């Protein structure tokens, strides 16, 4: 393979093999690494040429050390031009489906809701998929170590799914540079299908390069010296050679002395010397290009340099002949080292002038506000209120995207400008919110308090007071938080006061273990009497419903009434901000109160909104509600599928409180559902993943210990270990001061304690839960508590207690729990010699367990029937019963009429994953078409 590259054939061959595989349909990630100047960019260029020969579409981007704060800057470079050049019809096709969410990153669609947890990365993935539908696609990102955090996160999201597409993702990463987010770059490296390291040239390689440059006229001693001073770095070697071409002494001794002075710092100096030899227009163009950044249009650079756009060819050609820039569609330096050298040499005053000119030029071109602000932040304050306004707008977008440091820098600069008096509160609020999210609580309190002193308009005042209350709470200053919320509520009055009173109640609901404000209960009772006619009333009703649900003395019928008023016939789900978990709290109350049909209706609406907006948080909440409802009904396969989706989504939220709590609960409930089906190895895998996260040691993930306890008790028969885990879960709930009705830890812990020999404590916990469940009044939870009390108590009382449990459970939707109670009752009846009644009871248990796909429970019921001398039919878990949780979920969605692409977009998976699940489903069900799915699924 002859390419003109020196000592790079092996790397090129490895990369070409991966390219061929991607073109054939098996996409992948190639990482090309090397120190600055070793030739990774040249290797990527060669690979790009090879890809073009294979008729692959090429999209390119390049990171820049001066553009790290431009959110989704890499994504914009990749796709913005392609979308701009597309016809309206083609653009609609490329942005169809979930891909429309990409507009928040690469477009200016104001209708796209965007936040750190909205699926913009999901949208960008589907934009890539839509582009790939036209043919093989190669995405080339050089200097990826300088990718902004949002773009790096997208690249990782894509890399984990690219194997299902005809897409090769090629990343050039410069070694020895500190990325914006080292963790993301580390994960990208780890995700690579192949990594190619571009080393410095050997002595032979340096000789080959230099002999080509000097046509064999450079003495061997000089070649050796050039290799030594450059370290074999091709870029530095080329710079040394360039200096010698223009000023090489004729005497060999003098030549060697000259070479020895050309150390890397001198090479950088030589760049500036070459620039200094050029005319003013070329120098001004180079300075403007250094300020504009990689890939800037010549029109933009000309505007910055105050040159005629039609007269830039001359300066650009002059720079190219000097070896400083390279020819192409856009203006580029030959290497980032050149740009750095040129930029650093510009005087501070001149640099600010150029950045100001860049901001004006970009504004004239209607560029995204972030790009304009990137330059404005590098200028000194001049009292221009318009500058402050632009910086604030860019900061708000950065804050929404999770770019906290960028937002803070922009807002501080806006504050220094300074802003117009009418804009000052908003700037202070933005700074306060950024500091709060960054953990700088004292600074947050300072900015937010000052903003409230300025008495901002109501909407901003509510936002400010809520943030200030949160900041005070984070410092443990609960009374100050209550006072700030109350004081601002009284000042504003009306709907704003109700909104802030609801925030006070929300805070009071979660600190009940430390203090109970004297006004809390009355305030929440007042909320419960509201009709739910406005968003503020509905939010207040959510707090009232949660209060009733989490209170030990709460009643389910009252909670249901409040929850329905809060929901407002769908109004609550529609009006809550995207990604707000509060939108799912009222449906969760319905699940806890066992109004499962109503909860399911709300889950469908929440799921639809999550899919439309690409909201990870809302899809997570919808999956939890669906999973808990399915688990309660005994639909174990559906429950496991829901919790599998929830776990995957929760993991994408990282170290956020919502993410951590969701990971822990998803692990626990998924393990419960899997073990209920007898899928021991699948449950073991889930727990191994939790252990890899150190979930069983970290307090914020303590809820995952309940999942491990299920496994310890049911599989490993470690009653002591299971009891310890269940009790740790319970202690966390008690410390939080609430009754977690979706996780009855006392019911779980009591059998483990009894098995460990701690009978008195087991009975005490069972009695406690029975009292709580009796007051709550929901029949499923009551029957469950009654069953456990019978199991751990006096065997002489078991039959009567279990009969009560069965009666309660028959009035509920808890079919699996009913099957368990019937099994326990059948055992008690058999021991009491009531064989006929025992047999009918056990047969009903076995039938219900089979409908729930609860293989272990079926086996237990059969074993009891066998002891009675019966010969029960063997329930064969085949067909639908044999489907995995994920296969079941995909099959249900396909049976409902959704196409493969729709399913993939809704579940945040790849289309290939959906195809794989359906292929396996067809095989297990012995069908050949998705048209047969509805009938097969209805049969169970």
Helices and strands as residue ranges (DSSP letters): H 9-23, E 28-34, H 40-53, E 57-62, H 73-85, H 88-94, G 97-102, H 103-106, H 120-132, E 137-142, G 144-146, H 149-159, G 162-164, E 167-174, H 182-191, E 194-197, H 203-214, H 220-230, H 234-247, H 252-261, H 264-276, H 280-292, H 298-305, G 309-311, H 312-321, E 325-326, E 332-333, H 336-345, H 348-364, H 369-376, H 385-400, H 404-417, H 421-437, H 441-453, H 458-474, H 478-492, H 494-510, H 520-528, H 535-550, H 556-567, G 568-570, H 571-575, G 581-584, H 585-592, H 596-613, H 616-633, H 636-652, H 657-677, H 680-692, G 699-701, H 704-714, H 719-735, H 745-755, H 759-776, H 779-792, H 795-810, H 815-831, H 835-851, H 855-867, G 879-882, H 885-895, H 900-907, H 911-925, G 930-932, H 933-938
